[in-house]
């Protein structure tokens, strides 16, 4: 009888403790917070850049006005058609909530996600390095800003989240004000956000900072000059881009081909439109996307250019030109031309 009584008491104590823990933890609610207009993923810039309209929950007073007793515990982006539409916000009821900051931090440079690396692994790798630079409030990663086209994913930046000690005050006239208990902590946090760019996770993802043949695209508003090899590409040809309104490249016209250069020797002529470099299609990409894709493309012994040429009667034909790089160690110069 005593053993049964002890067992019952133990069970009763466990049951009460369980009930208290369940009752004491407010349920998490999830709600969509949609923007008035979508934000194209490729156009989002760091939240603290002057003049930016990059979406951040830190700036969204409307959320706090309508949820005065809500403490945000997590967020995730709502993305469709390569645009940020809003946030899924997870929150609990709180009598004294603090504000949450969800700033966006651009990558040091956009990078192409390797096929064998998941988005989650890339997020962890980026955050491992980025978190070393953030100060003030404790932060956590939210999501990568990633655009996938033709099976290739390009990473532009990362959203982070920090629960600050800032509190919101609601005035009788409907206006909102905030109080910051520790202004120095507040300043350190936003200074670190403003002065930091997310590093490329070179080692963690097994990426190479440069291909075996150095590649670097320099985009100029008027004339594009590309130095992807041991010699500057501008010694071979000059290209003029035409841009779409959304910031993507419509076409790249070959304005000039340097006589006696490897490109000229291969048969490339001025007036054609450069369609692809080493198999990477140019049209429809932004400048950072083109740079990222070319940086992830092996260019070792030869360069392949696809050029669309227009015939006498307006017909268009795509030609592939192959330039051996071993023979392109030196640019065409007056002395080299004279020696010929």
N, C-alpha and C positions, 0 to 999 in steps of 0.2 A: 504493500500500500504506500509506504513512504517513497519507494522507487518510482511509482507511478506519479506521485505528487511532485517529486523533483523533476521528472521528465516533463510534466505538464507546465511547471513553472518556467523551465528552460524554453520550451516551445512558445509560451506566452510572451516572455521577454523578447525572444527573436521576432515574433510577429509584431509586437508593438514598435520595436526598433525599425523594422521594415516599413511599417505604416508611417512613422514619423519622417523617415528619410524620403519617402515618396511624396508625402504631403508637404514637406519642407522644400522640395525642389519644384519651382514653378515650371510648367510645361513650356517647351520651346515651340514658338509659332513661326511659320514661314510665310512671307508675303512678298509679292512682286512690287518693285518700285520702278516704273517705266519712265524714261525720259520723254520730253516733248518731241524730240526728233532723234533719229539714230546717229551714232558717231562711227564713221568708217574706221575700221581697225588700223588701216595704214596711215591715217591722218592724226591719230591720237599722239599727243606729246606729253612730256613730263608735267605733272600737275602744278608745279611751282614755277614753270617758265612764264616770264612776264607776258601778259596779254592772252594767255591760253584759256580756252574754254573746255579743257579736258575734264570729263566728268569725275567728280570725287564726292563721296558721301560727306566729307568734312564741310562741303559747301552747300549741302542740301538742307536748308532750314525747314522746308515744307515737310520733310519726314518727321522731324522732331516736333513740329507744331501739332501734327496729327497723331503723334505717338509720344505723349509727354511722360508716360510711365514705362517706356520701353528701353531696355538695355540691349543693344545689338551684340550678338555673340559670334556671328559668322556672316559672310557674304559670299556670293558667287555670281559671276557675270552672266547675263542673258545675251547670247550671241546668235545672230541669224544673218545669212547672206553677207558675211564678212563685215558686220557692223555690230557695235555694242548698243543694245536696245534698253538696257537697264540692269537692275540687280535683283537677285533673290536674296532677301534679307531674313536671317534667322534671329529672333529676339525673344526675350523673356520679360515679364513684368518686374519692375523695380521701383521702389519708392524714391531712390536717389540715383538715377542713371547718369552715366558720363558719356561724352561724345566719342564717336569712333571716326578715325581717319582712314580713308582708303585711297592713298595716293598712287599714281601711276609713275613708274620709273622706266625710262627708255634704256634699251640695251646699249652697251658700249659701241656695238655695231651689230646690225641684224645678222643672224646666222641661220644656215639651213640645218634643220633637224635631221640627223642621220636616220636612215630607214629602220635600223635595229634598235633605236632608242625611243622609249615611250615618252609621252608628254609629261607624265608624272615624274619620271626619272630626270628629265630636263629641268623641271620646276625645282626639284630638290637640289640639283647641281648648281643652278643659278642662285638659289637662295643661300646655299652654303657659303658662297663667296660674298654675296651682297650683304648678308646679315652682319658681316664683320665691320661694315662701314656705317651702319645706322646707329644713332645714339638717342638717348632720352627714353622714349616709351618702348616697351616690349612689343615687337612686331612679329607677324607671321606672314607667310606667302599665301596669296589668294589664287592667282591663275596667271598663266602666260598669255600674252597677246600674240596669237599665232594665226597666220593666214595660210591656208592650204590650197594650192592650185596645181592641177595636173599631177597630183600625188606627191608634190614637194611642199613641205611645210617650212615657212620662214618665220622666225621668232623676232618680234620687234621690241618687246618690253615685258614688264611684269607688274601686276597689281599686288600691293601689299596691304596689310591691315594692322592697325594698332588701336587698342582701347586706351584713350588718353584720360587724364584727370580733369579735363575741361567739363564744366557743367553748364547747362542751358537755363536761362531765366526767361520766363514768358511774361511780358508786360501787359497791362490792362488794355492797351491800344492795339494789341495783336503783334507788336514787334518782338523780336528775339534778341537777347544779349547773352554773352557767354562770360564765365569767370574762369580764370586760370590760376589755381592755387600755387603752382610752381612754375613761374615764368621762365626760369633758367632751363628747366627740363623741357619745356615747350619749345624754347628757342633752339636748343641743341637738336631736337628731333627734326624740326622743319629745316634747319640749316643742313643737316646730314642728308635729308631728302633732296634738297635743292642742289647740293654739290656732288651728288653721287649718280653715276650711271651704272646700270647692271653689267657686271663683267661677263665676257663670253666664257662659258664653262669648258675651256679648251681640254684640260686634262681629264676631267670627270667624264666627258662624253666621247673621249677619244678623237677629238677634232684636231685638225691642223690649222694653225693660225694662217699659214700661207700654203698654196700648192707648191709642188716641187719647182715649178717655174713661177717666179714671183708675179702676182697679178694685182693690179690696183686700178680701179676705174675712176677717172677724174671727170665729173660732169660739170660742164660750163654752160651758162645760160645761152650762149650763142653757138659756140663750137665745142664739140666733145672731142677730147684727145685722150686716147687710152694708152697707157704704158704697161702692157701686161708682161713684157718679157725683159731680156737683158738690155734691150734698147727700147727707147720710148716709141710707142706706136705712132706718135705724131710725126716721127721721122718717116713713116710709111704712108699714112693717109689721115685725112681729117673728115669728121662726120658731124652732120648737123641734125639734131633731134627735133621731132615735132611731137608735142605733148598733148594729151587729152586733158579735159577739164578736171578729171579726178586725180591728176598727178601721174597717170601711167603714160608710158611711151607709146605713141601711135606708130612712128616710123623713124628710121635713122638713114638719112640720105648721105651717100658718100660724095663729099664736096670736092675732094682732091686726092689723087694718088701720086706719091712722089716717084718720079722716073727712076728706073734702075733699082728700086727698092725690092725686097723679097715679095711684097704684095703685088707690085707691078709686074714682076717676073712671072708670077703665078697667073696673070691675066686679068686681075681685078681692074675695073675701069671706073672713072668718076661718072656720076649720074645714076648709078645703081642704088638700090636700097638694101642696106644690111639687114637680113632677115634673122640670122642666127649666128652665134659664136660658139664653136665647139659643141654644137647640138642644142644650145640653150636659146630658145625662141625669145626674141627681144620685145615684140609688140605685146602690149597688155601688162607689162611689168613696170613697177616703179624703179627709180634709180637704185635704192637700197636692195630691192629684190634681185635686180640684175646683178649687182655686185655680189650678193650673197650666193646666188646660184653659180656664178662663174668661179667664185672662191672655192666652192665645193666640187668643181669639175676638174678632173685631172688633165693637165696640159703639160705633156712631157717632151715628146719628140716632134710634134707637128701641130700646127694651128689650122683649124677647119673653119672657113667662112662660107655662109650661104648668102648669096646675093641675088636679089630679084632685078633683072634687067628688062628694059622696055625696048622692043624692036622698032623697026622703021614704021610699021603700020599699027603701032600701039599695043601689040601683043606682049604679054609678060611671060618671062621664063626664069625659073630658079636655077642658078648654077652653083656648084660646090667647088670652092678653091682650097687647095691644100698647100700650106706654106711650111716647108721643113725648117724647124727651129735651129737645128745644128748649123745650118748654112746662114742663119740670120743673126749671127753674133754681133755684126757691125751694121750701123745704118748706112744708107746710101749717102755719099758725100761727093764733093767735086773731084777729090783725088781718086776715089774708087771709080767714078764715072770716066775719068780721064784714062785710068789704067785699062779700061775696057777698049 
